[in-house]
Amino acid sequence: MSTLRFFAVKESLKRKPLKIEEPKRRSEVFGANVFNETAMRQYLTKEALSSIMEAITKGTKIDRVLADHISTGMKEWAISKGATHYTHWFQPLTGATAEKHDAFFETIGDGMAIEKFGGSQLVQQEPDASSFPHGGIRNTFEARGYTAWDPTSPAFVYGTTLCIPTVFVSYTGEALDYKTPLLRALHAVDKAAVAVCKYFDKNVKKVSASLGWEQEYFLIDAALATSRPDIVLTGRTLLGHSPAKGQQLDDHYFGSIPSRAMAYMRDLENECMLLGIPVKTRHNEVAPNQFELAPIFEEANLAVDHNSLLMDVMQKVAKRHNFSVLMHEKPFAGVNGSGKHNNWSLSTDTGINLLSPGKTPMSNLQFLTFFINTIKAVQTHEELLRAAIASASNDHRLGANEAPPAIISVFIGAQLTKVLEELETVTKGKLSPQEKTDLKLNVVGKIPEILLDNTDRNRTSPFAFTGNKFEFRAVGSKANCANPMTVLNTIVAKQLIDFKEEVDVLIDKKSMKKDDAIFNVLREYIKTSKAILFEGNGYSEAWEKEAKKRGLSNNKTTPAALKVKIAKPSVELFENLGVMNEVETKARYEIEMEEYILRVQIESRVIGDIARNHVVPTAVRYQNILIENVKGLKTIYGEKFKDFAKEQLTIIEEISKHIEAINSLVTKMIDERKSLNSETNIEKKANGYCNKVKPFFDDIRYHCDKLELMIDDELWPLTKYRELLFTK
């Protein structure tokens, strides 16, 4: 096995950066493989194009006759791009994307064939749904599931396949994917936000949520990654002593990008340009061999599709460069993990960002309305927001010294905190003309100036306001953005509905003017949302104690975090807004708990295997070498040999202690696992894996890592951290 390690290191040192040809102007190739409006104008009739644009902007249904025209044009365009097959591209609850390819090819008899792709094939398909997670929505032997075209996300050609973004639902209509609830949540927030916008601008007809994600990842040489069974099977290292040098010098962060990594990035960006993914930023992250890329923000549904597509493309491009992309939230102990910051905002069809102040007091009051309502939504549903980013892998990152804690809080900065404090003193009831003038001139009117100097970011805040958007920083790097975006847009929609009801009551029943009513309701929200606002260090013990006093949840593990999903208020929230019915909500809880169990179970099996089949035999082998050395010394020096073999004897004893501890711990872990595998209650089973199986990991690792420091480097079988993290 040690031979494999050194072979991998040798191979990695031979690598040369690939030569990448790039277009002179990215704008010329951007979206070249996307069936966007430009392509549609060329390949569709005016009527067909109009029907798609109506579906995108107004959500209207596309007539089946027109669907035939659209499919014909889409097929001709795809073939012109080299496509031979088509697929309904969807996002099942596995966390990955799914696709089944069908050829355009069809026989017509007499040994002849044609290229065919009809409207029915575009609009709906019936893939086998039997093996996708469903959380009890349907029986395993009931294989039917339907994919249905989502025209709001454009089709694209990747390789030789036309990919059509779709939703995925069961035979009885329940959502089996991430996209369906997201689309419903976006509709809910659109409807609720438009109603509130009418207070400020009667011309607003649509509000769209936007998302700009930031994708962090590690690049490890493929040979080195393959030499580690834990990376291959779990996406992270379960063992490995920290190298003498890690990230403490901060010399990697924003440093010069290594040549091989740069070639990979350029190649990846070329693919992204063709697929219409507007990537703009690239840089070294904090940890060695950790990087980040980020796009220009887009409409949330499209942004989610683009991120899901990107994660797939990243892996495929990596193979060309002999890299392995690690998107696990914590692939290496002792250095920074990876997140996927979700930058979220709301914009109107009149071109206004609702989380950005304007030039007039009225536009700034609109900003404050959406700003404060978002904070209030997070305050009310902080546990649900925490549940949206819960996973076995993200548990390793949340609360680590580089990441947000499991406690959800909102950072808004000192200046905006002062603004809220001044608004809190607004007189209850009708405002005097003088007070209203002072508010508009000295508080609301000065917000744009305040924000100019309030762009600092709190690295440890899970949910921070960053000038014209909120940044949800606690999302895991390999997560599907749809999950947190569904929850965030749902809770904001609910909050805006409640806000409008309260304002309307004051206007209709208390005869208040609109501005007075808005100020009154916002004042109360500021008072009731204070607990969620926090400006300090998010991972300190002091904050944990303070958060507990404030009544904030601190669900550090996935089983604890997910419980809120099936609480009655959560079920009713999703159901009342039409985002998910009770069956869908509870199914997702079952699926996510089951995934947690399986992830920990797999890691338990892997760490037991590596400890017993790789580490212990190597330790015994080295111990035998030392024993032979001691025997030789005894032969030469007789009874005085102990004077010369003192250190060797100590090491022999230490190795024996670590071997004994490893074998004992692995046996106990396996026994716990076996007892839990017969447990039928999913909550008890998940908690058991969390609290009884998982704690063995650190103890087993401790003894293995100690042996790594003691055993001859020539014998150690596992590729070391220094090789994984510092081979460029």
Salt bridges, closest charged atoms under 4 A:
GLU11 OE2 - LYS14 NZ 3.34
GLU22 OE2 - ARG26 NH2 3.08
GLU22 OE1 - ARG266 NE 2.64
GLU37 OE2 - ARG41 NH2 2.58
GLU54 OE2 - LYS58 NZ 3.61
GLU76 OE2 - LYS75 NZ 3.33
GLU99 OE2 - HIS101 NE2 2.90
GLU106 OE2 - LYS116 NZ 3.72
GLU126 OE2 - ARG144 NE 3.23
ASP150 OD2 - LYS179 NZ 2.70
ASP190 OD2 - LYS206 NZ 3.40
GLU214 OE1 - HIS341 ND1 3.22
ASP221 OD1 - ARG15 NE 2.86
ASP221 OD1 - ARG260 NH1 3.00
ASP230 OD2 - ARG228 NH2 2.67
ASP251 OD2 - LYS245 NZ 2.91
ASP267 OD1 - ARG320 NH2 3.06
ASP267 OD2 - HIS321 NE2 2.82
GLU269 OE1 - ARG26 NH2 2.56
GLU269 OE1 - ARG282 NH1 2.76
GLU271 OE2 - ARG320 NH2 3.12
GLU292 OE2 - HIS283 NE2 3.27
GLU298 OE1 - HIS306 ND1 2.79
ASP305 OD2 - LYS179 NZ 2.73
ASP312 OD2 - LYS316 NZ 3.15
ASP395 OD1 - ARG386 NH2 3.52
GLU402 OE2 - LYS330 NZ 3.47
GLU424 OE2 - LYS530 NZ 2.92
GLU471 OE2 - HIS341 ND1 3.28
GLU471 OE2 - ARG457 NH1 3.01
GLU471 OE2 - ARG473 NH1 3.31
ASP498 OD2 - LYS494 NZ 2.74
ASP504 OD2 - LYS500 NZ 2.68
ASP515 OD2 - LYS440 NZ 2.82
ASP516 OD1 - LYS436 NZ 2.97
GLU524 OE2 - ARG523 NH2 2.86
GLU524 OE2 - LYS527 NZ 3.83
GLU544 OE1 - LYS556 NZ 3.36
GLU546 OE2 - ARG550 NE 2.95
GLU582 OE2 - LYS586 NZ 2.70
GLU584 OE1 - ARG184 NH1 3.06
GLU592 OE2 - LYS565 NZ 2.88
GLU595 OE2 - ARG599 NE 3.26
GLU603 OE1 - ARG236 NH2 2.85
GLU628 OE2 - LYS631 NZ 3.75
GLU654 OE2 - LYS657 NZ 3.82
GLU683 OE2 - LYS563 NZ 3.61
ASP705 OD2 - ARG701 NE 3.21
ASP713 OD1 - ARG5 NH2 2.84
ASP713 OD1 - LYS720 NZ 2.82
ASP713 OD1 - ARG722 NH2 3.07
GLU723 OE2 - ARG5 NH2 2.73
GLU723 OE2 - ARG722 NH2 3.99
